[in-house]
């Protein structure tokens, strides 16, 4: 009798053991599921991932077969976007209308507080710009002949200084260090440059990389994207489109350390493996925490690292931002915030899987929550590429590729309402800018245009209504006079506009200050497809 009881006890013990083992395994899988969702078991740096990266950068070939992600929690992005407050006011009148820009790739501040931008003038990054080995294919065009670096007065946007002629082929990144030195990256040259303040002398103080020769060694880059400089002179380079790494250098340009691996998976989640990048596209410093943060573009997140040794610290992502995050900038305001710009979805087709809107966002580093959103006239951007924010958080500047613009936003606490005269002046200047002849060919300069504000639209509408009413009244009076219904003119059937010295309808309109509408004028620029522009950025 004892033997059957012993067997039963043994079976019961085995069943309990199996049940506990399965429970522990399930918990372990749940805890690690988020970290695995990015890669789905595929080896990093495998040929498949490299092929996907090449397809994304070239925009050609068969449809990209991304790894299938685990299904994340469903977020109603459209509803969540509607909930976000708008705390920044768009400055339509900025910059001055005589500022002519190409694709604006980067924005920063010099030591005097001026807004400094880097733009491509007449160069466009297309499918033919680089070959499969990332070698620049338009070297025969020579460097850009016009100034690529502009210093703008922060209040009016007038150009205070400009430089960078006959130096660059495909501008990308811009950073100004605490000593006012200007750091620039050129993805065609595969180089990083350090210039003295305002580019004095026209020669770089330091050049890293080999011109027109991409690579991944100590002395080479492959389409470097951004630079960030510490107070002690040490600096970081995001390298970039091909190598997916961050390199730290001493003030003298000697390499200190390197980190980062390519994880071009094509999806983003709230939790993802640290140190893996799908295009580290922009850099910003968080001095209070001694952190360097990178915009992990195609993974739609910000990764932050200890600036002393490059070890991972934290990451920030929100489903509302989406799967593409182009740039971010840090401000210590409100306990530390990241100002972020996302980008148009990389998904193609009429029915996209994820809802996406292109905005600027303010994210609290303390709570990891989105605080607010912003955009031109509370609308969306099309192809934002970089962002800068003042230390007090009161002013934000966004560089956009297409349309070619530099935008300014002011916090509601400091923004001043526009006067009626300013609105009229703005409306008139926008018409002049829109009527300017558009350049043809491979992309000559285009004038910077601005979105009309609500007040400008109201004023224009009232003017059109008044003009229409005046015309209708004049025609009605003329018709009644012809019929003899008016006291004057009943004995004289000759029409007023038939008299030699009588009134003329055109003269009436001239005296009231109306002008003929230019049928060729347009408030909208000729736009290129957002998907192609944003992929070659």
RORODREN-316455 format. One record per residue (C-alpha): residue in one letter; x, y, z. Coordinates in steps of 0.5 Angstrom, whole numbers, padded with zeros to 4 digits, always signed. Example, Ala and Ser with C-alpha at 12.3 -4.5 7.8 and 13.67 -1.06 7.14 Angstrom:
! RORODREN-316455
A+0025-0009+0016/S+0027-0002+0014/
//
This chain:
! RORODREN-316455
X+0000+0000+0000/X+0006+0005+0001/X+0009+0004-0006/X+0002+0007-0009/X+0002+0013-0004/X+0010+0014-0006/X+0008+0014-0013/X+0002+0019-0013/X+0007+0023-0008/X+0012+0023-0014/X+0007+0025-0019/X+0004+0030-0015/X+0011+0033-0014/X+0013+0033-0021/X+0007+0036-0023/X+0008+0042-0019/X+0015+0043-0021/X+0013+0043-0028/X+0007+0048-0027/X+0012+0053-0023/X+0017+0052-0028/X+0012+0054-0034/X+0010+0060-0029/X+0017+0063-0028/X+0019+0062-0036/X+0012+0066-0038/X+0014+0071-0033/X+0021+0071-0036/X+0019+0072-0043/X+0014+0077-0041/X+0020+0081-0038/X+0024+0081-0044/X+0019+0081-0050/X+0020+0089-0050/X+0027+0088-0051/X+0027+0083-0057/X+0021+0086-0061/X+0026+0090-0065/X+0030+0085-0068/X+0026+0079-0067/X+0032+0074-0067/X+0036+0077-0073/X+0043+0077-0072/X+0045+0085-0072/X+0049+0087-0078/X+0047+0081-0082/X+0046+0082-0090/X+0039+0082-0089/X+0039+0088-0085/X+0045+0091-0089/X+0040+0090-0095/X+0034+0094-0092/X+0039+0100-0090/X+0041+0100-0097/X+0034+0100-0100/X+0032+0105-0095/X+0037+0110-0097/X+0037+0109-0104/X+0029+0108-0105/X+0030+0103-0110/X+0029+0095-0111/X+0024+0090-0108/X+0019+0092-0103/X+0023+0092-0096/X+0021+0086-0092/X+0022+0088-0085/X+0022+0083-0079/X+0015+0082-0076/X+0014+0086-0069/X+0010+0083-0063/X+0004+0087-0063/X+0005+0093-0058/X-0001+0096-0054/X-0006+0100-0059/X-0006+0107-0058/X-0011+0112-0061/X-0006+0117-0064/X-0011+0122-0067/X-0014+0122-0060/X-0008+0123-0056/X-0005+0128-0061/X-0012+0132-0060/X-0011+0132-0053/X-0004+0136-0053/X-0004+0143-0051/X-0001+0148-0056/X+0004+0152-0052/X+0008+0156-0057/X+0006+0161-0062/X+0008+0161-0069/X+0012+0167-0072/X+0009+0168-0079/X+0013+0175-0080/X+0020+0171-0079/X+0025+0171-0082/X+0025+0177-0086/X+0022+0176-0093/X+0029+0178-0097/X+0032+0171-0094/X+0033+0166-0099/X+0034+0159-0097/X+0035+0152-0100/X+0034+0146-0096/X+0035+0148-0089/X+0039+0142-0086/X+0041+0145-0079/X+0040+0151-0074/X+0044+0153-0068/X+0046+0159-0064/X+0052+0163-0064/X+0055+0166-0057/X+0051+0173-0059/X+0045+0169-0059/X+0044+0170-0066/X+0040+0164-0070/X+0045+0160-0075/X+0043+0156-0080/X+0046+0151-0085/X+0043+0150-0092/X+0044+0147-0099/X+0042+0153-0103/X+0041+0149-0110/X+0043+0142-0108/X+0038+0136-0107/X+0039+0129-0105/X+0036+0125-0109/X+0037+0117-0111/X+0042+0119-0116/X+0046+0123-0111/X+0050+0117-0108/X+0052+0110-0111/X+0051+0103-0107/X+0058+0104-0104/X+0056+0111-0101/X+0060+0115-0106/X+0058+0122-0108/X+0056+0122-0116/X+0056+0129-0117/X+0063+0131-0115/X+0063+0134-0122/X+0058+0140-0120/X+0064+0143-0116/X+0062+0146-0109/X+0056+0150-0108/X+0058+0157-0110/X+0053+0161-0105/X+0054+0162-0098/X+0051+0156-0094/X+0052+0159-0087/X+0047+0165-0085/X+0047+0168-0078/X+0040+0171-0077/X+0038+0177-0072/X+0033+0173-0067/X+0028+0178-0067/X+0027+0180-0074/X+0031+0175-0078/X+0035+0179-0082/X+0042+0176-0085/X+0047+0179-0080/X+0053+0175-0083/X+0054+0169-0088/X+0060+0165-0091/X+0061+0158-0093/X+0062+0159-0101/X+0065+0154-0105/X+0066+0150-0099/X+0061+0144-0099/X+0057+0139-0103/X+0052+0137-0099/X+0051+0140-0092/X+0048+0137-0086/X+0050+0138-0079/X+0051+0144-0075/X+0054+0146-0068/X+0057+0152-0065/X+0061+0150-0059/X+0062+0154-0052/X+0068+0158-0055/X+0064+0160-0061/X+0067+0155-0066/X+0063+0153-0072/X+0062+0145-0073/X+0059+0143-0080/X+0058+0136-0083/X+0058+0134-0090/X+0055+0128-0092/X+0058+0128-0099/X+0065+0129-0097/X+0064+0125-0091/X+0068+0130-0087/X+0067+0134-0080/X+0070+0141-0080/X+0071+0146-0074/X+0071+0153-0076/X+0073+0159-0072/X+0067+0164-0070/X+0063+0166-0076/X+0068+0162-0081/X+0073+0167-0080/X+0079+0166-0085/X+0075+0161-0089/X+0079+0155-0087/X+0078+0150-0082/X+0081+0149-0076/X+0080+0142-0076/X+0078+0137-0081/X+0076+0130-0080/X+0075+0124-0085/X+0077+0123-0092/X+0074+0127-0098/X+0069+0123-0102/X+0072+0117-0099/X+0067+0113-0094/X+0069+0108-0089/X+0069+0106-0082/X+0076+0106-0080/X+0079+0111-0075/X+0080+0116-0080/X+0074+0115-0084/X+0066+0117-0084/X+0060+0115-0088/X+0055+0121-0088/X+0057+0124-0082/X+0050+0127-0079/X+0052+0131-0073/X+0057+0134-0068/X+0056+0136-0060/X+0062+0139-0056/X+0063+0139-0049/X+0065+0145-0045/X+0072+0142-0044/X+0073+0141-0052/X+0072+0134-0052/X+0067+0132-0058/X+0062+0127-0061/X+0061+0125-0068/X+0054+0122-0070/X+0057+0117-0076/X+0051+0117-0079/X+0047+0114-0084/X+0052+0108-0086/X+0056+0106-0080/X+0051+0108-0074/X+0056+0109-0069/X+0058+0115-0064/X+0065+0117-0064/X+0068+0121-0058/X+0074+0125-0059/X+0079+0129-0055/X+0080+0137-0056/X+0086+0135-0061/X+0082+0131-0065/X+0084+0124-0062/X+0079+0118-0062/X+0077+0116-0055/X+0072+0111-0055/X+0067+0109-0060/X+0060+0105-0059/X+0053+0104-0063/X+0051+0098-0067/X+0047+0098-0073/X+0040+0095-0072/X+0036+0098-0078/X+0029+0094-0076/X+0024+0099-0078/X+0020+0099-0072/X+0020+0103-0066/X+0017+0101-0059/X+0017+0104-0052/X+0023+0099-0050/X+0029+0097-0054/X+0036+0095-0054/X+0040+0100-0052/X+0046+0102-0056/X+0043+0100-0063/X+0042+0105-0068/X+0038+0106-0074/X+0041+0112-0077/X+0043+0117-0071/X+0041+0123-0074/X+0042+0129-0069/X+0046+0130-0062/X+0044+0134-0056/X+0048+0135-0049/X+0044+0135-0042/X+0050+0138-0038/X+0046+0138-0031/X+0046+0130-0032/X+0053+0130-0036/X+0049+0126-0042/X+0049+0126-0049/X+0043+0124-0053/X+0042+0122-0060/X+0036+0122-0064/X+0035+0115-0067/X+0032+0117-0073/X+0028+0110-0076/X+0027+0107-0069/X+0023+0114-0067/X+0027+0115-0060/X+0032+0119-0056/X+0037+0115-0053/X+0042+0118-0048/X+0049+0116-0046/X+0054+0118-0040/X+0058+0123-0044/X+0064+0121-0040/X+0064+0113-0042/X+0059+0112-0047/X+0055+0108-0043/X+0047+0107-0044/X+0043+0112-0039/X+0036+0112-0042/X+0031+0113-0048/X+0025+0116-0049/X+0019+0114-0054/X+0012+0116-0055/X+0007+0112-0060/X+0004+0119-0061/X+0011+0121-0064/X+0011+0115-0069/X+0017+0111-0072/X+0021+0117-0074/X+0025+0122-0070/X+0029+0127-0074/X+0032+0131-0069/X+0031+0134-0061/X+0034+0139-0057/X+0035+0140-0050/X+0033+0146-0045/X+0033+0146-0037/X+0027+0150-0037/X+0021+0146-0033/X+0026+0141-0030/X+0029+0139-0036/X+0025+0138-0043/X+0027+0135-0050/X+0024+0139-0056/X+0023+0134-0061/X+0021+0134-0069/X+0019+0127-0072/X+0018+0126-0079/X+0013+0123-0085/X+0012+0116-0084/X+0016+0111-0088/X+0010+0107-0090/X+0007+0107-0097/X+0001+0106-0100/X-0006+0108-0099/X-0008+0105-0092/X-0002+0106-0088/X-0002+0101-0081/X+0000+0107-0077/X-0003+0114-0076/X+0002+0119-0077/X+0002+0127-0076/X+0008+0131-0077/X+0009+0136-0071/X+0014+0139-0066/X+0013+0136-0059/X+0016+0138-0052/X+0017+0132-0048/X+0019+0132-0040/X+0025+0128-0038/X+0023+0128-0031/X+0016+0125-0033/X+0018+0122-0040/X+0011+0125-0042/X+0009+0129-0048/X+0008+0136-0045/X+0005+0140-0051/X+0006+0140-0059/X+0007+0146-0064/X+0007+0147-0071/X+0006+0153-0076/X+0000+0156-0075/X-0002+0150-0071/X-0002+0145-0077/X+0003+0140-0079/X+0010+0141-0082/X+0012+0137-0088/X+0019+0135-0087/X+0023+0138-0081/X+0030+0136-0081/X+0033+0140-0074/X+0031+0144-0068/X+0034+0149-0063/X+0031+0151-0057/X+0034+0157-0053/X+0036+0156-0046/X+0030+0159-0042/X+0025+0155-0047/X+0022+0161-0050/X+0024+0161-0057/X+0024+0155-0062/X+0027+0154-0069/X+0025+0149-0074/X+0029+0147-0080/X+0025+0144-0086/X+0028+0141-0092/X+0022+0142-0096/X+0019+0147-0097/X+0025+0150-0095/X+0024+0154-0089/X+0027+0156-0082/X+0021+0157-0077/X+0020+0161-0071/X+0016+0159-0065/X+0015+0163-0058/X+0012+0161-0052/X+0005+0164-0050/X+0008+0167-0044/X+0013+0172-0048/X+0009+0172-0055/X+0006+0179-0057/X+0000+0179-0061/X+0001+0182-0068/X-0002+0189-0070/X-0007+0190-0075/X-0002+0194-0079/X+0003+0188-0078/X-0002+0183-0081/X-0003+0187-0087/X+0004+0188-0088/X+0005+0181-0088/X-0001+0179-0093/X+0002+0184-0098/X+0009+0181-0097/X+0007+0174-0098/X+0003+0176-0104/X+0010+0179-0107/X+0014+0173-0105/X+0009+0168-0108/X+0009+0172-0115/X+0016+0172-0115/X+0018+0167-0121/X+0020+0160-0119/X+0027+0157-0121/X+0027+0152-0126/X+0032+0146-0127/X+0035+0142-0122/X+0033+0146-0116/X+0036+0154-0116/X+0034+0158-0110/X+0027+0159-0108/X+0025+0165-0103/X+0023+0163-0096/X+0015+0163-0096/X+0011+0163-0090/X+0004+0160-0088/X-0001+0166-0087/X-0004+0167-0080/X-0011+0167-0078/X-0012+0175-0078/X-0008+0175-0085/X-0014+0171-0088/X-0019+0175-0084/X-0017+0181-0087/X-0016+0179-0094/X-0023+0176-0094/X-0026+0182-0092/X-0022+0186-0097/X-0025+0181-0102/X-0032+0182-0100/X-0032+0190-0100/X-0029+0189-0107/X-0034+0185-0109/X-0040+0189-0106/X-0037+0195-0109/X-0037+0192-0116/X-0044+0189-0115/X-0047+0196-0112/X-0044+0200-0118/X-0047+0195-0123/X-0054+0195-0120/X-0054+0203-0120/X-0052+0203-0127/X-0057+0198-0129/X-0062+0202-0126/X-0060+0209-0129/X-0061+0205-0136/X-0068+0203-0134/X-0069+0210-0132/X-0071+0208-0125/X-0066+0214-0122/X-0068+0221-0121/X-0062+0223-0124/X-0061+0221-0131/X-0068+0220-0133/X-0068+0225-0138/X-0061+0223-0140/X-0060+0216-0142/X-0053+0216-0144/X-0049+0212-0139/X-0044+0215-0134/X-0038+0211-0137/X-0040+0213-0144/X-0038+0220-0142/X-0031+0223-0144/X-0030+0226-0137/X-0035+0221-0133/X-0033+0216-0128/X-0030+0210-0130/X-0031+0203-0126/X-0024+0202-0126/X-0022+0209-0124/X-0027+0208-0118/X-0023+0202-0116/X-0017+0205-0117/X-0019+0211-0112/X-0020+0206-0107/X-0014+0203-0107/X-0015+0196-0110/X-0011+0193-0115/X-0012+0187-0120/X-0011+0180-0118/X-0005+0177-0121/X-0008+0170-0123/X-0001+0167-0123/X+0001+0169-0116/X+0000+0163-0111/X+0001+0162-0104/X+0004+0155-0104/X+0010+0153-0107/X+0011+0147-0112/X+0012+0141-0107/X+0016+0135-0108/X+0014+0128-0105/X+0015+0128-0098/X+0017+0121-0098/X+0023+0121-0102/X+0025+0128-0099/X+0025+0125-0092/X+0029+0119-0094/X+0035+0122-0097/X+0036+0127-0091/
//
